[in-house]
Amino acid sequence: MAEASQRTRAVTTPTTHANFRIIFHAPFRDLNSDHEQILAWLGRNLALPCPYCGKISPAKNLLFEWVVEMDVEVRLAKRRDLKAVKKLADEHRRELGFAKLATLEKAVQEHRLLVAVISPTRVPCSLSRVPRVIGFVHFRCCKDGHATIYEIAVAPEWRGKGVGRKLVEAVCTYARMHSCTRLRLKCPIDLPANGFYQRLGFVRIGVETPEPARLHTCTHARHVNRRPLAIWELDLQDFVHSTLNSQPATHWQFYVGLTADASSIRALVRRFYEGYSGQPPFHPFERIIVSPLFVPPATLRLLRSWRTGESSPVSHAPCPVSLIFDSGGYQVQMGKLSYDELCRRLRQVYERENWADLFVLPDHVPTSKDSDAEVERKIKETLTMGELFLKWVFQGTRDTGQVIGVVHGRTVKQIREGVRKWHELGVRYIAFGSFGTSGKDGSVNLLSQNSLKLLKALQDEALSLGMKFHIFGIGNPTYLVRLKNEGIEPTSFDSTGWWKAGGFGNLLFVGAPQLHFARYSASMGMVSTLRAKYVKASVQHDCPFCSDLRALRETRWLRVLHNLVAFVEAVHIVTDGVQSPHLLLKVMRR
C-alpha cells in the first residue's frame, strides 16, 4: 500500500500559488479509473467534494492519498458557458437577484463577462474534455474612466480558495487596459461579501438607500434593491496584476471596545468631537468591537445604522470601516454564564445579526488558576465548538474570512497546534487570548514574559501560514510599545482598558505608570496636580481632555477620553516608527 501511495505522489508535480491542490484518500492505484467508479467511491467514503462535480458525502475509510492538481483559469466567457453561468447565478439569487439569460448573452457578446474554470490535469481523460465553471463576474468599462462590477459569484465549495480574488484581479487588469482608473460596485449592506471587498483593498465611499419608487432596481444585485447598498471603490492607478491584496496586512489596527448602552456610546462620541470642536486629528471609532450578547438591543441598532451609514451619533463622525462581534468569552471567565449557554445564545445572535464584518468564534478562556488539565479541556472545547460554528452558522452562507478563531494555550506547543488547527479549518484570522491573569475571577490581563513567549510563537506560526492575528484586551497603551520592542506586531488589537481605567479614576500615558487621579481614593490616596503635570510633561502628552486638571479629576468622561487619546498616541508611536516617549524614571513625591 505504501508503494502505491509513493507511485501516486510521483506522478504529480508540486503545486504553486496559482493552482489548487486537493488531497483525497482513495483506493485507486490507477488514476485513470473511470469517473463513475471514482464518484461512487467518493459517495461512500468521503465528506469532501469530487474535484469535478462537487458532490459531497460522509467520510468512512481512508486508504492512501490520491492527489489531483487543479488549474484555475479566468477567461472571457464563451457562449457554451452561459448555461453554467446562469445556473450559478440562480443559485445566488438572494445575493444577485434574478439574472436574465438575455443580459448574460449580451455581456458575452460585448466581452463583459469573465468566468473562472477548472481543468483537472491529472484525472481521467473523460473529465478533462469540458472545463467546469466555478465562478463568474459581470462588469462594464465606462467612458468616464470608471469600471463597474454588476455581479460576481463563486461556487460554494470553491469559496475561500482565491477564486473570487482572481476574478476581481482579471477585471482590474481588463479595466486598466481600457484606461479605467476606478473600479466600483454596490453590495447590499447585510451580505458577507462586504468583508471580502474590504480585504481586497476596496474603500467604502458611501451608502445608497433606495427610494420606494426605485425598489425594483439595483447595481450589484440589480433586480432586488430592497435594502441599503454599500458603495465600494478601488483605485486602479497603482494596480499590478496578481498583487491585489498581496501586500502584508496593515499592522496595529485599533478596535475600540464599545460594549455599552446606546446612550453612553452617543455621549462618548459626542464629547470626543466636541473636545476637538468637530475637527479631531484622528477618528478613533473607525474600528469597533462589541459583544452582542451583552449589550441592549438599542446598542445593536445604533451600531448597525452607524456602520451602514444610515445615521451617526454625531454629524462629524464617519462610518466605521470595520466592526467585530466578540463572542463574550470573558463573561464566562467572570462566571456570569456557562460556556454551553454562551454558545447557544451566541449562535442565535450570529444567525440573526449577520451584518458585522468579523465574528469571533466562541472560546472558553483559561485563567492562571486553572490546572493543566482544565486548560487542555478549555482548548479542546474552543476548537471543537469553533468547528461546529463554522458548519452551523457560516458554511455555505458566509466566507470563512469573516471569522476569527481564538487560540488559547499555556505552552508553545498548545499555541502552535491551535494555530494549525484553525488553518486546517480554513480560518485565516486568529486571535490570542491567553494572557496571564490576576484579580478577582482572573479578570485582569497581564503582559508577562510567558505571555510574550506565547505571542511570539503564535506570530511565527501565523506568519508562516499566511494568517492574520489579533490580540484581545490590551489594558495599557504602554503595552503596545513593549510588544513592538519585542518584535510582536499584530494585525489588530482591541481595548476597553481606556474606558475602565477612566471609570476607576485612573489616567493612562504612553511610557509612564498609570496614575490614580480620582476625586477620592480609599486605597492609593490622592495624586497631586503637580505630579500629574510632571507626568504629562515627561511623556509630552497634550489633549483637550486633560488641559484642565481640576475638571479631569472630577469628570469621568474627561478621564475616559484622555485615555482613549493615549491609546491612539501609542498606535502612532508603533506604526510611524517614533521612538517611545522618555520613560518616567522618577515619580515626584507629594
Stockholm file with secondary structure:
# STOCKHOLM 1.0

chainA/1-590         MAEASQRTRAVTTPTTHANFRIIFHAPFRDLNSDHEQILAWLGRNLALPCPYCGKISPAKNLLFEWVVEMDVEVRLAKRRDLKAVKKLADEHRRELGFAKLATLEKAVQEHRLLVAVISPTRVPCSLSRVPRVIGFVHFRCCKDGHATIYEIAVAPEWRGKGVGRKLVEAVCTYARMHSCTRLRLKCPIDLPANGFYQRLGFVRIGVETPEPARLHTCTHARHVNRRPLAIWELDLQDFVHSTLNSQPATHWQFYVGLTADASSIRALVRRFYEGYSGQPPFHPFERIIVSPLFVPPATLRLLRSWRTGESSPVSHAPCPVSLIFDSGGYQVQMGKLSYDELCRRLRQVYERENWADLFVLPDHVPTSKDSDAEVERKIKETLTMGELFLKWVFQGTRDTGQVIGVVHGRTVKQIREGVRKWHELGVRYIAFGSFGTSGKDGSVNLLSQNSLKLLKALQDEALSLGMKFHIFGIGNPTYLVRLKNEGIEPTSFDSTGWWKAGGFGNLLFVGAPQLHFARYSASMGMVSTLRAKYVKASVQHDCPFCSDLRALRETRWLRVLHNLVAFVEAVHIVTDGVQSPHLLLKVMRR
#=GR chainA/1-590 SS CHHHHHHHHHTCCCCCTTEEEEEEEECCSCTTCCHHHHHHHHHHHCSSCCTTTCCCCCCCCCCEEEEEEEEEEEEECCGGGHHHHHHHHHHTHHHHCCCCHHHHHHHHHTTCEEEEEEEESSSCGGGSSSCEEEEEEEEEECTTSEEEEEEEEECGGGTTTTHHHHHHHHHHHHHHHTTCCEEEEEEETTSTHHHHHHHHTCEEEEEECCCGGGTTCCSTTTTCCCSCEEEEEEECTTCCTTCTTCSCCCSCEEEEECCSCHHHHHHHHHHHHHHTTTCCSSCGGGEEEECGGGSCHHHHHHHHHHHHTSCCSSTTCCCCSEEEECCCHHHHHTTSSCHHHHHHHHHHHHHHCTTCSEEECCCCCCCTTSCHHHHHHHHHHHHHHHHHHIIIIITTTSCGGGEEEEECCSSHHHHHHHHHHHHHTTCCEEEECCCEEESGGGCEEECCHHHHHHHHHHHHHHHHTTCEEEECCCCCTHHHHHHHHTTCCCSEEEECHHHHHHHTTEECCTTSCCEECCSCCSSSCCCCHHHHHHHHHHHTCCCTTSSSHHHHHHCHHHHHHHHHHHHHHHHHHHHHTCCCCCCCCCCCCC
#=GC SS_cons         CHHHHHHHHHTCCCCCTTEEEEEEEECCSCTTCCHHHHHHHHHHHCSSCCTTTCCCCCCCCCCEEEEEEEEEEEEECCGGGHHHHHHHHHHTHHHHCCCCHHHHHHHHHTTCEEEEEEEESSSCGGGSSSCEEEEEEEEEECTTSEEEEEEEEECGGGTTTTHHHHHHHHHHHHHHHTTCCEEEEEEETTSTHHHHHHHHTCEEEEEECCCGGGTTCCSTTTTCCCSCEEEEEEECTTCCTTCTTCSCCCSCEEEEECCSCHHHHHHHHHHHHHHTTTCCSSCGGGEEEECGGGSCHHHHHHHHHHHHTSCCSSTTCCCCSEEEECCCHHHHHTTSSCHHHHHHHHHHHHHHCTTCSEEECCCCCCCTTSCHHHHHHHHHHHHHHHHHHIIIIITTTSCGGGEEEEECCSSHHHHHHHHHHHHHTTCCEEEECCCEEESGGGCEEECCHHHHHHHHHHHHHHHHTTCEEEECCCCCTHHHHHHHHTTCCCSEEEECHHHHHHHTTEECCTTSCCEECCSCCSSSCCCCHHHHHHHHHHHTCCCTTSSSHHHHHHCHHHHHHHHHHHHHHHHHHHHHTCCCCCCCCCCCCC
//
